[in-house]
Amino acid sequence: MSVAELLLLFGAGLVVGLWWWSMQAHDRVDLISREVCKDLDVQRLDEAVSLRRVGFARDEFGLSLERVFRFEFSVNGADRRHGEICLHGEAPRWVHLDHPEGDIHIDLSARA
């Protein structure tokens, strides 16, 4: 095997690994959003979460990747509201919902 073939194989493995890691985070955030909506007795809309922002954040272990995902929910079936979930690395940190009775912020860092 040549060096070019090894680099190509390594690159392909890296892409697959990053995709797998990203899908696991997406599935975790999807589950968290479903649980939060169920606990707050609101309807989760569109059955999807989307990546809104990626950056770096400092935590107790140093620098980690921060990803913020967005989802939509409805309080009465006629409105459309936004919620966000933040992951630092693999750990969920917070959930924020734009609720009509006032914003709801849930700190998940103590549970991680």
C-alpha positions as a printed Julia matrix, in Angstrom:
112×3 Matrix{Float64}:
   0.0    0.0    0.0
   1.35   3.41  -0.92
   1.44   6.46   1.35
  -1.32   8.12  -0.7
  -3.57   5.1   -0.25
  -2.9    5.05   3.49
  -3.68   8.77   3.77
  -6.88   8.27   1.78
  -7.9    5.37   4.01
  -7.08   7.39   7.15
  -9.08  10.38   5.82
 -12.07   8.2    5.02
 -11.93   6.65   8.48
 -11.76  10.11  10.05
 -14.8   11.31   8.1
 -16.81   8.22   9.06
 -15.77   8.61  12.72
 -16.78  12.28  12.8
 -20.09  11.48  11.13
 -20.78   8.71  13.68
 -19.87  11.0   16.62
 -22.13  13.73  15.2
 -25.07  11.35  14.76
 -24.74  10.12  18.35
 -24.91  13.72  19.6
 -27.89  14.42  17.36
 -29.73  11.34  18.67
 -28.94  12.3   22.28
 -30.27  15.84  21.79
 -33.36  14.46  20.06
 -34.09  12.26  23.08
 -33.47  15.12  25.56
 -35.82  17.44  23.63
 -38.55  14.78  23.64
 -38.19  14.24  27.4
 -38.22  17.98  28.16
 -41.31  18.56  26.02
 -43.08  15.63  27.68
 -42.14  16.87  31.18
 -43.37  20.4   30.39
 -46.53  19.11  28.67
 -45.82  20.83  25.35
 -45.94  19.32  21.86
 -42.66  18.8   20.06
 -42.98  19.8   16.4
 -41.41  18.48  13.19
 -39.77  15.49  14.91
 -36.35  17.01  14.24
 -33.48  18.86  15.85
 -30.97  20.91  13.9
 -27.45  22.06  14.64
 -27.52  25.81  15.14
 -24.05  26.72  16.38
 -20.64  25.12  16.9
 -17.8   26.64  18.87
 -15.41  26.13  21.72
 -16.18  26.69  25.4
 -14.18  26.41  28.56
 -15.35  24.05  31.28
 -13.86  22.39  34.35
 -11.74  20.11  32.14
 -10.41  22.84  29.85
 -11.51  23.62  26.32
 -14.27  21.53  24.74
 -16.44  21.61  21.66
 -19.79  23.31  22.27
 -22.74  22.49  20.03
 -26.14  24.16  20.28
 -29.09  22.38  18.7
 -32.52  23.88  18.02
 -35.95  22.29  18.06
 -39.5   23.61  17.85
 -42.47  23.05  20.11
 -46.04  24.23  20.57
 -47.87  25.07  23.77
 -51.4   25.02  22.37
 -51.06  23.42  18.92
 -51.49  26.75  17.12
 -48.22  28.46  18.03
 -44.63  27.68  17.09
 -41.83  28.23  19.64
 -38.1   27.54  19.74
 -36.04  25.53  22.16
 -32.28  24.99  22.33
 -30.07  22.33  23.86
 -26.35  22.77  24.47
 -23.76  19.99  24.54
 -20.2   20.52  25.77
 -18.35  17.62  24.24
 -20.69  14.72  24.96
 -22.28  16.2   28.1
 -25.61  18.07  27.98
 -25.28  21.46  29.71
 -28.58  23.28  29.39
 -31.98  23.49  27.74
 -33.64  26.8   26.95
 -37.27  27.17  25.85
 -38.97  30.31  24.54
 -42.17  29.7   26.52
 -45.04  32.25  26.27
 -45.28  32.49  30.06
 -41.58  33.3   30.28
 -38.33  31.76  29.15
 -37.47  28.42  30.74
 -33.82  27.58  31.35
 -32.91  24.13  32.69
 -29.34  23.49  33.86
 -28.36  19.93  32.97
 -24.69  20.16  33.97
 -25.38  18.81  37.46
 -26.97  15.68  35.95
 -24.14  14.88  33.53
